[in-house]
């Protein structure tokens, strides 16, 4: 059957890539979000804690 709710904007492989990019302190959350085609708010929602939640 169908899953209820909205489809996720970021797949698991996108989240893995985001975590790898955020490990580099010279890249901003906004730049990572732009590369993935989402807003920074979406990235923060999917990665609670933002950059500090990565490492």
C-alpha positions in Angstrom: 0.0 0.0 0.0 0.8 3.7 0.1 2.7 5.3 2.9 0.9 8.2 4.5 2.4 11.7 4.5 4.7 13.7 2.3 7.5 12.2 0.2 10.9 12.9 1.7 13.0 15.5 -0.2 16.3 13.8 0.7 17.1 10.2 0.2 19.4 8.3 2.5 22.3 8.7 0.0 21.7 12.4 0.0 22.0 12.5 3.8 25.2 10.5 3.6 26.6 13.0 1.1 25.4 15.9 3.3 27.1 14.5 6.3 30.4 14.1 4.4 30.2 17.7 3.0 29.4 19.1 6.4 32.4 17.4 7.9 34.4 20.0 5.9 34.3 23.2 8.0 34.9 25.4 5.0 31.5 24.5 3.4 28.4 26.2 4.8 25.0 24.5 5.4 23.5 26.7 2.8 26.1 25.6 0.2 25.4 21.9 1.0 21.7 22.5 0.7 22.1 24.2 -2.6 24.1 21.3 -4.0 21.4 18.9 -2.9 18.6 21.1 -4.3 16.9 21.7 -1.0 16.6 24.7 1.4 18.8 25.0 4.4 15.7 24.5 6.6 15.1 21.1 5.0 18.7 20.1 5.6 18.4 21.1 9.3 15.1 19.2 9.6 16.7 16.1 8.2 19.9 16.4 10.2 18.9 17.5 13.7 21.8 19.5 15.2 23.0 20.6 11.8 26.8 20.6 11.5 27.2 19.7 15.2 25.0 16.7 14.8 27.3 15.3 12.0 30.6 14.7 13.7 
